[in-house]
Amino acid sequence: MTSRAEALRALLFASSAAGMLIAAPVSAEPGAEPDPQDATTLETVTVNGQPARREPLSPEFTAPLVDTPRSITIIPQQIIEQTAATSLQDVLRTSPGITFGAGEGGQPLADRPFIRGQASGNNVFVDGIRDTGGQQREVFNLEQVEVIKGPDAIYSGRGSGGGSINLGSKAPRLTDFTRLGLGLGTDGYVRGAVDQNISLGETAALRINLMGAQGDAPGRETVDYDKWGLGLSLAAGLGTRSSATFSYYHLTSDQMPDYGIPLFTKTNVRTTDSGVLDVPYDSFYGLKARDYLTNVVDTVTFDARHAFSDTLSLRNVTRWSETLNDYVVTNPGDGGNITNGGVALIGGTYWMKRGLKSRWNPTQTIANVTDLTGELSTGGLRHSFNTGIELSREDNSNASYAVTTTSGSACPAPLTGFDCTPLYAPNPDDPWSGSIVRGLISDSTTDTVGLYAIDSISIGERFVINLGVRYDDYSVEGTTATGTVAAPIYTPSDGQWSFVNYQLGLVYKPTEASSLYASWATSATPPTISAGDQNTGVGTGTGNLLTTLLEPEETESFEVGAKVNLFDDRLALSGAAFLLRRENAQIQTAPGVFEQAGAAEVRGIELGVSGNVTRQWQVFGGYTWMDSELVSGAFNNVNVGDPLANTPEHAFSLFTTYRVIPSVSLGGGVYYVSDSFGGNQGGAGGGANRIYAPAYTRVDLFASWVVTERATLQLNVQNATDEEYIIRTNGVHHADVGPARQAILTLNLRY
């Protein structure tokens, strides 16, 4: 692949830099900064390096986690590193109730999480600011991941109503430390990372994170990747009333894209109950000579804060980001089937024509958030409030490629042309030559203005009322390109919406460390106006949206729950029951025609545990039960009463470690997901073909050995039983295979 040399150079640089860092004197003693590989604590630290309970990073959360009336999961750096996670999908495996949708059509190959049955790909944030652009996110620069479930428009503005995900970046501290991780594993796994914090006097610090990695997808040898990343953060005024932080983030990732394996619709012979074709799970239908996927991310952030007093502070954050999602990928479900000439049974062997998807999708975003956070007492009531304004502009371009094959794997008669392969024994090494030419570019610009106010009102020692309101003005204008390069046709379109969302919560505190709560919240999701563009809008349909301006979808949620912190806040337990209803939903009522005639409901129960049962025993996980259905609106064999796509009824995860002796910890993870119907956009799944990803149980193993006070060896065996499973399916064309067994040995050094 084109940048494999870059990744190798980054690894070599990381290793040589580590050598210099190890040789350099460092003022901090071991233990000044809690070790992320420590299997006995899930704490965080203050800017001065003191242990502290983990809380959401955004000031919009005006109460401690235990007093916030909604379901929130914080996945700490310790869990990220102990589970050997390298992607957002890896991290969110530890939070049940979140699934990832399969790429399809205009949806770029990128992170596409579903929360409580609602498509949430546009509800991913970094340090509280929306992270736009199609990309597959890395974790090397993360301090923690926060999952907020249920409509959270007062925090994040426009959204799907299922919830949002906030990625908390590593920030400078006033203590010196250096961490080095070097991992080797099966499937060509090599990963190196350096995390160094340098104090620059009494109030300033610099933090540098560098990562390089390469390898193959376990069980799918052809699917290789290499990537490198840099996180740089310089802060001044730490620990004083006025501070400023400049941050830069870069990621380059090159990989072989993978659209998994086809469905029975290729042959029209259903060989499995799930509808996934019974081909070997290591079958790869792409072409090594043609297919590629490149992600490039550059982000610059400036964060300025001033505390007027101990109870009143002002924050202003400005961010500029640019992302590129660029790919040509074989889709085994496209290219036709046995009834339309795309598949043929020849001499007892099924042959198929390869289908193809492509995308060139750069996105630029500039955003500014200003908010005022404070506390005050009036009439015997204590207020903790946050109010602010958010301004953003997103410029998005989209184009596909004209891919022409001039020579390659010839198709046997009656199939014609090139790019054919045996359906049950595809060959990714088939020769290919031809041209890849970018086509016409469609573009759009999205402007957002958001005004919000949030208040947590304490009434005595037992009751807290949480109030929130947010107004958003959201406008999009764009141009859709059709026709040919020689005779292009540009169709302009625009839309503007304004909406107000609310949150109301009541908390009763039996004790200081526990709470019972009830909450109600709303969210609005404006439609997209540019076909094939998942970034400018967060709606679920295209088609006649270019000529018919639809209203935002509306989501309403009711939730009751309980939280308790035990053992001096070392263990957190939570439970919640919820009802989520999405109305005014965009559904396809005829080919290419969308109307707002749909409604969907999800009822569920969530349980969560995080922390330490004892000093030696750490646990992190939970269970989610969801009962979802399409309440109204049906088309194309999707029926009222059908479950929603990507919404399994049961999901369970538990990662646990136990320190057997002071130097050895053992543990692992168990992850169970029940049947999950395929689909893309938060609508009903399955359809007439009833395609689903079958239930599976995955078991991971963990062991760590403290070699010295500065060195730790960590062993992870992912999918230890080598379970063959489907992680997701789009229900129409293809299904994505879960990773096979992989062993990873990591040396962690800290100074």
Disulfide bonds with the S-S distance in Angstrom:
Cys411-Cys420 1.96
